[in-house]
Amino acid sequence: MAGPMLLKESGPREVFCGLTSIVWLHRRMPDAFFLVVGSRTCAHLIQSAAGVMIFAEPRFGTAILSERDLAGLADAHDELDRVCRELLQRRPEIRTLFLVGSCPSEVIKLDLARAAERLNEELTGRVRVVNYSGSGIETTFTQGEDGALAALVPLLPASDERQLLLVGTLADAVEDRQMHLFQRMGIETIRSLPPRQSTDLPAVGAGTTVLLTQPFLTETARLLSDRGATVLTAPFPLGAEGSRRWMEAAATAFHLPDERVAAVLDPLMERAQSALARHRAVLEGKRIFLLPESQLELPLARFLQRECGMELVEVGTPYLNREQMAAELALLPDDVPVMEGQHVEQQLDRVRASQPDLVVCGMGLANPLEAEGIATKWSIELVFSPIHGIDQAGDLAELFSRPLRRRQLIRPGLHPSSPDATVHA
Ligand code: SF4
């Protein structure tokens, strides 16, 4: 059967680690605290990724493993207990404490599950302690959210109530909008994981239909399915087409009449088409290379090819869950290379050889490629931007058309990194 060409490679990687997801998770659940158990490097990463909060008490921090801890000379468990007790005394508003593992804590085999168990016994009723790994060993940055949500699944109460559960962090306004649309279509009970308060956990059971908002929540989806929920397989809500199909998957599961669904979605599709037209004019026929990092690459590639007319040179993805991504793979053109994994040197060679118009990549690769005259888009920006849903299709396309417009505006022959070349497009 024809379809995209599924390939694999492994080797040196150039991606952010799972600690990065704390940046959006701590904003989502203001009553939670994320304590990274790691080194000074981990502390620097999380502070520079999230910005240092000067006026507000931050809701994340690092319990630094000292050289004595790393050498096994001190009892890191005692030290961790002390840090947690002090933190909770100082911050009585914390309701859920996430102990987040890192490369150093994994290397010294610090058992954070045991630490969480011990602290839960001590703090019963006051605060809940859960643990997950944000380590960069063989993981990529969006897996941090998968780990955090998977850690919450065992805590969800059981209920067989009929409900739609949206799983994955969306910007609050975007999530409100999707819920409103589902309600207009006829779904009465809609909940979300993660919730907006860490203690307001949704129930789960045989009546729960799960719709993933993000493609990187494989482990969470598996655990929800073990709890009796039905996890839908659908394209992800990026772009007008993907978002519509995503909503229609829920509509089918809830046996909603087609006319009612169309009455809600058709006008939105019309608006999205006109919002897209302006960007399609820039993107059509342009060649794009997506390097693996965010795990959003497949839905983005599908959107850029089908709705913006771009040509896909190669679509990289850190991991490929063929079952969960089946609907996305089915919408990609025949023979387009989908490369799972990363060998950064070989990928850069292929980028240079193919000279695409735009490369989606991590921040570490963007500057060198820009210096070589290749336009780039940071993949991490796509995780931080409100890009989900039919209404956002135009904004999503703009994230890709902007760097190309900027290039067009820069005078030919002028190096883009030159101060004279700065154009605010
Ligand atoms: S978890 Fe690992 S990759 Fe991430 S900042 Fe810490 S040491 Fe670096």
Residues whose N, C-alpha, C, O or C-beta is under 5 A from the ligand:
A	BS01	SF4	C17 L19 G38 T41 C42 L45 S102 C103 P104 G134 S135 G136
